Amino acid sequence: MITLEKTLAAKPVALKTRLSRLFSFYAVVQVLAIYAVLSPILGMQIYNRLLFIPSPGHNTDSIKDVFTKIESATHSKFSKRTIISGTNAKLDAWYFEKKDVPKLFIISHGNGGSIANRIPLIPDLLFAGGSVLMYDYQGYGFSTGEPSVAALKQDGLAAYDYARNVLHYEPKDIILYGESLGSGVTTYIAENRPVAGIVIQSGFSSLSRAAQDRLLWLRVYPKIAFKDVEFDNEAYLRGKHAPLLWVHGEIDQTLPITHAEETIAAATEPKKLVVFKGAGHNDIPLLNPKLFATTIGDFVRTLP
């Protein structure tokens, strides 16, 4: 026989069990919601804000004297250019032309700052044997639009097509130069357009791995979660590619040297890795300008 006392005692126990299950269910739902919101695909705005750190437009007049000195020292001519990308975004670009050389470097820069922060790179590449076209991604400097991985892919192809259709360079004379994040833009261009050579400075094996190295919470996501926001240098370089030169700082803390070593090991020929002793992520061209210019120049001279 079930007594009234036993029945009344059973009700609080049953209610406690149901409440515990309910809270457990909502806890799981909450965790899944956070997981989804922070994923690179669904949490695109968060991912983009962490990845892209653009600087506003620079004052060209304030650096006009620097341009004049570069022109004089390298026998080049500067002109400001506008490149149309994607859905009518306008990319701010600089073109330093050397009439006595056939080659052209197209520079795709890193995730921070703008082309104004890469001025020291210009004379080194001019001395190395090529004219220089450098551009700001959408949302960087004076460029319109908003940065995203998809936008950067559009921007890279637009810069290449500008070099071909407006500046009239042949594919055999175009050398892609990618710095850090720009290494991914560079390999994306090379995958979709013919080029003479590829130079990567302080690059990554893949953007997803670089992001997971810096943001530990991204490690809980499988590679498929990065499908639409990925640059995979290693995957591309495992196949057929133009001659490759990879320069990397020995003590790079942002993208450790392992990114370079592992990608070069996986890449097919022709390839070359040059490690700059004592250099970090951003100071390779500054630490030893002569060695840097010689390294790039030697590479250019090996190209057809």
Contacts in CASP RR format, 6 or more apart in sequence:
PFRMAT RR
TARGET T0000
AUTHOR 0000-0000-0000
METHOD contacts of the structure
MODEL  1
MITLEKTLAAKPVALKTRLSRLFSFYAVVQVLAIYAVLSPILGMQIYNRL
LFIPSPGHNTDSIKDVFTKIESATHSKFSKRTIISGTNAKLDAWYFEKKD
VPKLFIISHGNGGSIANRIPLIPDLLFAGGSVLMYDYQGYGFSTGEPSVA
ALKQDGLAAYDYARNVLHYEPKDIILYGESLGSGVTTYIAENRPVAGIVI
QSGFSSLSRAAQDRLLWLRVYPKIAFKDVEFDNEAYLRGKHAPLLWVHGE
IDQTLPITHAEETIAAATEPKKLVVFKGAGHNDIPLLNPKLFATTIGDFV
RTLP
35 220 0 8 1.000
36 42 0 8 1.000
37 43 0 8 1.000
37 46 0 8 1.000
38 46 0 8 1.000
38 217 0 8 1.000
39 221 0 8 1.000
39 225 0 8 1.000
40 47 0 8 1.000
40 208 0 8 1.000
40 211 0 8 1.000
40 218 0 8 1.000
40 221 0 8 1.000
40 225 0 8 1.000
40 226 0 8 1.000
40 228 0 8 1.000
40 229 0 8 1.000
41 225 0 8 1.000
41 226 0 8 1.000
41 227 0 8 1.000
41 228 0 8 1.000
41 229 0 8 1.000
44 148 0 8 1.000
44 229 0 8 1.000
47 211 0 8 1.000
47 229 0 8 1.000
48 146 0 8 1.000
48 147 0 8 1.000
48 148 0 8 1.000
50 211 0 8 1.000
50 215 0 8 1.000
51 111 0 8 1.000
51 149 0 8 1.000
51 181 0 8 1.000
51 211 0 8 1.000
52 111 0 8 1.000
52 112 0 8 1.000
52 137 0 8 1.000
52 147 0 8 1.000
52 148 0 8 1.000
53 111 0 8 1.000
53 112 0 8 1.000
53 113 0 8 1.000
54 112 0 8 1.000
54 113 0 8 1.000
54 114 0 8 1.000
54 136 0 8 1.000
54 137 0 8 1.000
54 139 0 8 1.000
54 140 0 8 1.000
54 141 0 8 1.000
54 147 0 8 1.000
55 112 0 8 1.000
55 113 0 8 1.000
55 114 0 8 1.000
55 116 0 8 1.000
55 117 0 8 1.000
55 140 0 8 1.000
55 141 0 8 1.000
56 114 0 8 1.000
56 141 0 8 1.000
57 92 0 8 1.000
57 114 0 8 1.000
57 116 0 8 1.000
57 141 0 8 1.000
57 142 0 8 1.000
58 114 0 8 1.000
58 115 0 8 1.000
58 116 0 8 1.000
58 141 0 8 1.000
58 142 0 8 1.000
60 80 0 8 1.000
63 116 0 8 1.000
63 119 0 8 1.000
66 119 0 8 1.000
67 78 0 8 1.000
70 76 0 8 1.000
70 78 0 8 1.000
70 96 0 8 1.000
70 119 0 8 1.000
70 122 0 8 1.000
70 123 0 8 1.000
70 126 0 8 1.000
71 77 0 8 1.000
71 78 0 8 1.000
71 96 0 8 1.000
73 123 0 8 1.000
74 96 0 8 1.000
74 98 0 8 1.000
74 123 0 8 1.000
74 126 0 8 1.000
74 127 0 8 1.000
75 98 0 8 1.000
75 100 0 8 1.000
76 96 0 8 1.000
76 97 0 8 1.000
76 98 0 8 1.000
76 126 0 8 1.000
76 131 0 8 1.000
76 132 0 8 1.000
77 96 0 8 1.000
77 97 0 8 1.000
77 99 0 8 1.000
78 94 0 8 1.000
78 95 0 8 1.000
78 96 0 8 1.000
79 94 0 8 1.000
79 95 0 8 1.000
79 97 0 8 1.000
80 92 0 8 1.000
80 93 0 8 1.000
80 94 0 8 1.000
80 95 0 8 1.000
81 93 0 8 1.000
81 94 0 8 1.000
81 95 0 8 1.000
81 133 0 8 1.000
81 135 0 8 1.000
81 162 0 8 1.000
82 90 0 8 1.000
82 91 0 8 1.000
82 92 0 8 1.000
82 93 0 8 1.000
83 90 0 8 1.000
83 91 0 8 1.000
83 93 0 8 1.000
83 135 0 8 1.000
83 155 0 8 1.000
83 158 0 8 1.000
83 159 0 8 1.000
83 162 0 8 1.000
84 90 0 8 1.000
84 91 0 8 1.000
84 158 0 8 1.000
85 91 0 8 1.000
85 138 0 8 1.000
85 151 0 8 1.000
85 154 0 8 1.000
85 155 0 8 1.000
85 156 0 8 1.000
85 157 0 8 1.000
85 158 0 8 1.000
85 159 0 8 1.000
86 151 0 8 1.000
86 154 0 8 1.000
86 155 0 8 1.000
86 158 0 8 1.000
89 138 0 8 1.000
89 143 0 8 1.000
89 144 0 8 1.000
89 145 0 8 1.000
89 151 0 8 1.000
89 154 0 8 1.000
89 155 0 8 1.000
90 143 0 8 1.000
90 144 0 8 1.000
91 135 0 8 1.000
91 136 0 8 1.000
91 137 0 8 1.000
91 138 0 8 1.000
91 143 0 8 1.000
91 155 0 8 1.000
91 158 0 8 1.000
91 159 0 8 1.000
92 115 0 8 1.000
92 135 0 8 1.000
92 136 0 8 1.000
92 140 0 8 1.000
92 141 0 8 1.000
92 142 0 8 1.000
92 143 0 8 1.000
93 115 0 8 1.000
93 133 0 8 1.000
93 134 0 8 1.000
93 135 0 8 1.000
93 136 0 8 1.000
93 159 0 8 1.000
93 162 0 8 1.000
94 115 0 8 1.000
94 122 0 8 1.000
94 132 0 8 1.000
94 133 0 8 1.000
94 134 0 8 1.000
94 135 0 8 1.000
95 131 0 8 1.000
95 132 0 8 1.000
95 133 0 8 1.000
95 167 0 8 1.000
96 122 0 8 1.000
96 126 0 8 1.000
96 131 0 8 1.000
96 132 0 8 1.000
96 133 0 8 1.000
97 131 0 8 1.000
98 126 0 8 1.000
98 129 0 8 1.000
98 130 0 8 1.000
98 131 0 8 1.000
101 129 0 8 1.000
101 130 0 8 1.000
101 131 0 8 1.000
102 130 0 8 1.000
102 169 0 8 1.000
102 173 0 8 1.000
103 129 0 8 1.000
103 130 0 8 1.000
103 131 0 8 1.000
103 173 0 8 1.000
103 174 0 8 1.000
103 175 0 8 1.000
103 196 0 8 1.000
103 300 0 8 1.000
103 303 0 8 1.000
104 130 0 8 1.000
104 131 0 8 1.000
104 132 0 8 1.000
104 133 0 8 1.000
104 163 0 8 1.000
104 167 0 8 1.000
104 169 0 8 1.000
104 173 0 8 1.000
104 174 0 8 1.000
104 175 0 8 1.000
105 125 0 8 1.000
105 128 0 8 1.000
105 130 0 8 1.000
105 131 0 8 1.000
105 132 0 8 1.000
105 133 0 8 1.000
105 175 0 8 1.000
105 176 0 8 1.000
105 177 0 8 1.000
105 199 0 8 1.000
106 133 0 8 1.000
106 134 0 8 1.000
106 135 0 8 1.000
106 156 0 8 1.000
106 159 0 8 1.000
106 160 0 8 1.000
106 163 0 8 1.000
106 174 0 8 1.000
106 175 0 8 1.000
106 176 0 8 1.000
106 177 0 8 1.000
106 189 0 8 1.000
107 115 0 8 1.000
107 118 0 8 1.000
107 121 0 8 1.000
107 125 0 8 1.000
107 132 0 8 1.000
107 133 0 8 1.000
107 134 0 8 1.000
107 135 0 8 1.000
107 177 0 8 1.000
107 178 0 8 1.000
107 179 0 8 1.000
108 135 0 8 1.000
108 152 0 8 1.000
108 156 0 8 1.000
108 159 0 8 1.000
108 176 0 8 1.000
108 177 0 8 1.000
108 178 0 8 1.000
108 179 0 8 1.000
108 182 0 8 1.000
108 183 0 8 1.000
108 184 0 8 1.000
108 185 0 8 1.000
108 186 0 8 1.000
108 189 0 8 1.000
109 115 0 8 1.000
109 117 0 8 1.000
109 118 0 8 1.000
109 134 0 8 1.000
109 136 0 8 1.000
109 137 0 8 1.000
109 178 0 8 1.000
109 179 0 8 1.000
109 180 0 8 1.000
109 181 0 8 1.000
109 182 0 8 1.000
110 178 0 8 1.000
110 179 0 8 1.000
110 180 0 8 1.000
110 181 0 8 1.000
110 182 0 8 1.000
111 180 0 8 1.000
111 181 0 8 1.000
111 182 0 8 1.000
112 140 0 8 1.000
112 181 0 8 1.000
113 140 0 8 1.000
113 141 0 8 1.000
114 136 0 8 1.000
114 140 0 8 1.000
114 141 0 8 1.000
115 134 0 8 1.000
115 135 0 8 1.000
115 136 0 8 1.000
115 140 0 8 1.000
115 141 0 8 1.000
116 141 0 8 1.000
118 134 0 8 1.000
118 179 0 8 1.000
120 285 0 8 1.000
120 286 0 8 1.000
121 134 0 8 1.000
121 179 0 8 1.000
121 285 0 8 1.000
122 132 0 8 1.000
122 134 0 8 1.000
124 285 0 8 1.000
124 289 0 8 1.000
124 292 0 8 1.000
124 293 0 8 1.000
124 296 0 8 1.000
125 132 0 8 1.000
125 177 0 8 1.000
125 296 0 8 1.000
126 132 0 8 1.000
127 293 0 8 1.000
127 297 0 8 1.000
128 293 0 8 1.000
128 296 0 8 1.000
128 297 0 8 1.000
128 299 0 8 1.000
128 300 0 8 1.000
129 297 0 8 1.000
129 300 0 8 1.000
130 175 0 8 1.000
130 300 0 8 1.000
133 159 0 8 1.000
133 162 0 8 1.000
133 163 0 8 1.000
133 167 0 8 1.000
135 143 0 8 1.000
135 155 0 8 1.000
135 156 0 8 1.000
135 159 0 8 1.000
136 142 0 8 1.000
136 143 0 8 1.000
137 143 0 8 1.000
137 147 0 8 1.000
137 151 0 8 1.000
137 152 0 8 1.000
137 155 0 8 1.000
137 185 0 8 1.000
138 144 0 8 1.000
138 145 0 8 1.000
138 146 0 8 1.000
138 147 0 8 1.000
138 148 0 8 1.000
138 151 0 8 1.000
138 152 0 8 1.000
138 154 0 8 1.000
138 155 0 8 1.000
139 145 0 8 1.000
139 146 0 8 1.000
139 147 0 8 1.000
140 147 0 8 1.000
145 151 0 8 1.000
148 229 0 8 1.000
149 207 0 8 1.000
149 228 0 8 1.000
149 229 0 8 1.000
149 230 0 8 1.000
149 231 0 8 1.000
150 228 0 8 1.000
152 181 0 8 1.000
152 182 0 8 1.000
152 185 0 8 1.000
153 185 0 8 1.000
153 188 0 8 1.000
155 185 0 8 1.000
156 185 0 8 1.000
156 188 0 8 1.000
156 189 0 8 1.000
157 188 0 8 1.000
157 189 0 8 1.000
157 192 0 8 1.000
157 193 0 8 1.000
159 189 0 8 1.000
160 174 0 8 1.000
160 176 0 8 1.000
160 189 0 8 1.000
160 193 0 8 1.000
160 195 0 8 1.000
161 193 0 8 1.000
163 169 0 8 1.000
163 174 0 8 1.000
164 170 0 8 1.000
164 171 0 8 1.000
164 174 0 8 1.000
171 193 0 8 1.000
171 194 0 8 1.000
171 195 0 8 1.000
171 196 0 8 1.000
172 196 0 8 1.000
172 304 0 8 1.000
173 196 0 8 1.000
174 195 0 8 1.000
174 196 0 8 1.000
174 197 0 8 1.000
175 195 0 8 1.000
175 196 0 8 1.000
175 197 0 8 1.000
175 198 0 8 1.000
175 199 0 8 1.000
175 300 0 8 1.000
175 303 0 8 1.000
176 186 0 8 1.000
176 189 0 8 1.000
176 190 0 8 1.000
176 195 0 8 1.000
176 197 0 8 1.000
176 198 0 8 1.000
176 199 0 8 1.000
177 186 0 8 1.000
177 199 0 8 1.000
177 201 0 8 1.000
178 184 0 8 1.000
178 185 0 8 1.000
178 186 0 8 1.000
178 199 0 8 1.000
178 200 0 8 1.000
178 201 0 8 1.000
178 203 0 8 1.000
179 201 0 8 1.000
179 202 0 8 1.000
179 203 0 8 1.000
180 201 0 8 1.000
180 202 0 8 1.000
180 203 0 8 1.000
180 204 0 8 1.000
180 254 0 8 1.000
180 255 0 8 1.000
180 281 0 8 1.000
181 207 0 8 1.000
181 231 0 8 1.000
182 203 0 8 1.000
183 200 0 8 1.000
183 201 0 8 1.000
183 202 0 8 1.000
183 203 0 8 1.000
183 204 0 8 1.000
183 231 0 8 1.000
183 233 0 8 1.000
184 203 0 8 1.000
184 204 0 8 1.000
184 207 0 8 1.000
184 231 0 8 1.000
184 233 0 8 1.000
185 231 0 8 1.000
186 198 0 8 1.000
186 199 0 8 1.000
186 200 0 8 1.000
187 198 0 8 1.000
187 200 0 8 1.000
187 231 0 8 1.000
187 232 0 8 1.000
187 233 0 8 1.000
187 236 0 8 1.000
187 237 0 8 1.000
187 241 0 8 1.000
188 231 0 8 1.000
188 236 0 8 1.000
189 195 0 8 1.000
190 197 0 8 1.000
190 198 0 8 1.000
190 236 0 8 1.000
190 241 0 8 1.000
190 242 0 8 1.000
191 236 0 8 1.000
194 242 0 8 1.000
195 242 0 8 1.000
196 242 0 8 1.000
196 243 0 8 1.000
196 303 0 8 1.000
196 304 0 8 1.000
197 242 0 8 1.000
197 243 0 8 1.000
197 244 0 8 1.000
197 245 0 8 1.000
197 303 0 8 1.000
198 241 0 8 1.000
198 242 0 8 1.000
198 243 0 8 1.000
198 244 0 8 1.000
198 245 0 8 1.000
199 244 0 8 1.000
199 245 0 8 1.000
199 246 0 8 1.000
199 247 0 8 1.000
199 296 0 8 1.000
199 299 0 8 1.000
200 233 0 8 1.000
200 244 0 8 1.000
200 245 0 8 1.000
200 246 0 8 1.000
200 247 0 8 1.000
201 247 0 8 1.000
201 248 0 8 1.000
201 284 0 8 1.000
201 285 0 8 1.000
202 247 0 8 1.000
202 248 0 8 1.000
202 249 0 8 1.000
202 252 0 8 1.000
202 254 0 8 1.000
202 255 0 8 1.000
202 280 0 8 1.000
202 281 0 8 1.000
202 282 0 8 1.000
202 284 0 8 1.000
203 233 0 8 1.000
203 246 0 8 1.000
203 248 0 8 1.000
203 255 0 8 1.000
203 259 0 8 1.000
203 260 0 8 1.000
204 210 0 8 1.000
204 231 0 8 1.000
204 233 0 8 1.000
204 255 0 8 1.000
204 259 0 8 1.000
204 263 0 8 1.000
205 232 0 8 1.000
205 233 0 8 1.000
205 234 0 8 1.000
205 259 0 8 1.000
205 262 0 8 1.000
205 263 0 8 1.000
206 230 0 8 1.000
206 231 0 8 1.000
206 232 0 8 1.000
206 233 0 8 1.000
206 234 0 8 1.000
206 235 0 8 1.000
207 226 0 8 1.000
207 229 0 8 1.000
207 230 0 8 1.000
207 231 0 8 1.000
207 232 0 8 1.000
208 218 0 8 1.000
208 223 0 8 1.000
208 226 0 8 1.000
208 229 0 8 1.000
208 230 0 8 1.000
208 232 0 8 1.000
209 259 0 8 1.000
210 255 0 8 1.000
210 259 0 8 1.000
211 218 0 8 1.000
211 226 0 8 1.000
212 218 0 8 1.000
212 219 0 8 1.000
213 255 0 8 1.000
213 256 0 8 1.000
214 254 0 8 1.000
233 263 0 8 1.000
234 262 0 8 1.000
234 263 0 8 1.000
234 266 0 8 1.000
234 267 0 8 1.000
237 244 0 8 1.000
237 263 0 8 1.000
237 266 0 8 1.000
237 267 0 8 1.000
237 268 0 8 1.000
237 271 0 8 1.000
238 266 0 8 1.000
238 267 0 8 1.000
238 268 0 8 1.000
239 267 0 8 1.000
239 268 0 8 1.000
240 268 0 8 1.000
241 267 0 8 1.000
241 268 0 8 1.000
243 270 0 8 1.000
243 271 0 8 1.000
243 299 0 8 1.000
243 302 0 8 1.000
243 303 0 8 1.000
244 267 0 8 1.000
244 270 0 8 1.000
244 271 0 8 1.000
244 272 0 8 1.000
245 272 0 8 1.000
245 274 0 8 1.000
245 295 0 8 1.000
245 296 0 8 1.000
245 299 0 8 1.000
246 260 0 8 1.000
246 263 0 8 1.000
246 264 0 8 1.000
246 271 0 8 1.000
246 272 0 8 1.000
246 273 0 8 1.000
246 274 0 8 1.000
247 273 0 8 1.000
247 274 0 8 1.000
247 275 0 8 1.000
247 276 0 8 1.000
247 284 0 8 1.000
247 292 0 8 1.000
247 295 0 8 1.000
248 255 0 8 1.000
248 257 0 8 1.000
248 259 0 8 1.000
248 260 0 8 1.000
248 273 0 8 1.000
248 274 0 8 1.000
248 275 0 8 1.000
248 276 0 8 1.000
248 284 0 8 1.000
249 257 0 8 1.000
249 275 0 8 1.000
249 276 0 8 1.000
249 278 0 8 1.000
249 279 0 8 1.000
249 280 0 8 1.000
249 281 0 8 1.000
249 284 0 8 1.000
250 257 0 8 1.000
250 275 0 8 1.000
250 276 0 8 1.000
250 277 0 8 1.000
250 278 0 8 1.000
250 279 0 8 1.000
250 280 0 8 1.000
251 257 0 8 1.000
251 278 0 8 1.000
251 279 0 8 1.000
251 280 0 8 1.000
252 279 0 8 1.000
252 280 0 8 1.000
252 281 0 8 1.000
253 280 0 8 1.000
253 281 0 8 1.000
254 280 0 8 1.000
254 281 0 8 1.000
255 281 0 8 1.000
257 275 0 8 1.000
260 273 0 8 1.000
260 275 0 8 1.000
261 273 0 8 1.000
264 271 0 8 1.000
264 273 0 8 1.000
272 299 0 8 1.000
274 295 0 8 1.000
276 284 0 8 1.000
276 287 0 8 1.000
276 288 0 8 1.000
276 291 0 8 1.000
276 292 0 8 1.000
278 287 0 8 1.000
279 287 0 8 1.000
279 288 0 8 1.000
280 287 0 8 1.000
284 292 0 8 1.000
285 292 0 8 1.000
END
